[in-house]
Amino acid sequence: MDVPEFNNYPLKEKVYLVFEHGNEIASRQFLYFNIKLYTLFGFFAEVWYVPNNNKIEKVETLNTDEILSLYKNEFDISELLK
């Protein structure tokens, strides 16, 4: 599966695929969202969860530049830069 195919699925299917096939690698907070970053099928996806409503609002795919920008404090890549 690739990103365009994944993005064409409805929200419920995306959630199922992420939870069934993904691996959680990071998390962050934004406003009232708990956002979890997953890797699956060779790409990255974020699950946007609202705890107050117990509802997943969206699942978005991200590219590597977006990951580095949003999660720069979550990963220590200093060893890769030597």
Backbone torsions as a table, in degrees:
resi	resn	phi	psi	omega
1	MET	NA	141.8	177.3
2	ASP	-117.2	175.6	-175.0
3	VAL	-60.2	-48.5	-179.6
4	PRO	-59.4	-39.6	178.2
5	GLU	-64.6	-46.1	179.0
6	PHE	-59.4	-44.4	-177.6
7	ASN	-65.4	-20.7	178.9
8	ASN	-79.4	-14.6	179.7
9	TYR	-73.2	150.5	173.1
10	PRO	-69.6	164.6	-175.1
11	LEU	-52.6	-47.6	-177.2
12	LYS	-59.8	-38.6	179.1
13	GLU	-69.2	-40.0	177.4
14	LYS	-61.1	-45.0	179.1
15	VAL	-59.6	-46.3	178.7
16	TYR	-58.5	-48.0	-178.6
17	LEU	-61.9	-42.8	179.7
18	VAL	-63.7	-47.2	-177.9
19	PHE	-71.3	-30.1	-178.6
20	GLU	-83.0	-36.5	-171.9
21	HIS	-119.0	-8.9	-175.0
22	GLY	-92.3	162.8	174.5
23	ASN	-123.0	122.8	179.0
24	GLU	-69.9	130.5	-178.6
25	ILE	-123.2	-15.8	179.6
26	ALA	-165.6	168.1	175.7
27	SER	-149.0	160.6	177.5
28	ARG	-155.5	167.3	177.2
29	GLN	-114.3	140.9	173.0
30	PHE	-146.8	117.8	-175.0
31	LEU	51.5	-119.6	-179.0
32	TYR	-101.2	14.1	-179.4
33	PHE	-98.5	140.4	162.3
34	ASN	-99.3	119.5	-174.3
35	ILE	-114.8	126.0	179.6
36	LYS	-113.0	134.6	178.0
37	LEU	-99.9	130.1	-179.9
38	TYR	-123.9	153.4	167.8
39	THR	-113.2	135.4	177.5
40	LEU	-158.4	144.6	177.3
41	PHE	51.0	28.1	177.4
42	GLY	84.8	9.8	175.7
43	PHE	-137.8	178.4	-176.8
44	PHE	-112.4	144.0	175.9
45	ALA	-140.8	142.6	175.4
46	GLU	-107.3	138.9	173.5
47	VAL	-107.8	120.7	-178.7
48	TRP	-98.7	110.9	-174.4
49	TYR	-115.0	136.6	175.7
50	VAL	-108.3	105.1	-176.9
51	PRO	-61.6	-37.1	-177.9
52	ASN	-61.6	-32.5	179.8
53	ASN	-100.3	-8.1	-173.4
54	ASN	52.1	49.5	-174.4
55	LYS	-137.5	138.4	171.8
56	ILE	-87.7	119.1	-176.7
57	GLU	-82.0	-39.8	-177.8
58	LYS	-162.5	162.2	172.1
59	VAL	-128.8	122.3	-177.2
60	GLU	-123.2	143.2	172.0
61	THR	-89.4	150.9	-179.3
62	LEU	-132.1	150.6	173.7
63	ASN	-94.3	174.1	-174.3
64	THR	-62.5	-39.6	178.7
65	ASP	-61.9	-40.6	177.7
66	GLU	-65.0	-40.0	178.9
67	ILE	-60.8	-48.6	-178.3
68	LEU	-63.0	-36.7	179.2
69	SER	-69.9	-47.1	-175.1
70	LEU	-77.5	-31.5	-173.2
71	TYR	-116.4	23.5	-175.0
72	LYS	-58.0	-28.0	180.0
73	ASN	-88.4	-6.0	-177.1
74	GLU	-90.3	-24.8	-174.0
75	PHE	-118.7	137.6	173.9
76	ASP	-98.7	103.8	-178.4
77	ILE	-104.8	13.3	-176.6
78	SER	-58.3	-35.5	179.2
79	GLU	-66.0	-29.6	-179.6
80	LEU	-75.1	-19.5	-175.2
81	LEU	-92.2	-1.8	-178.7
82	LYS	-80.5	NA	NA
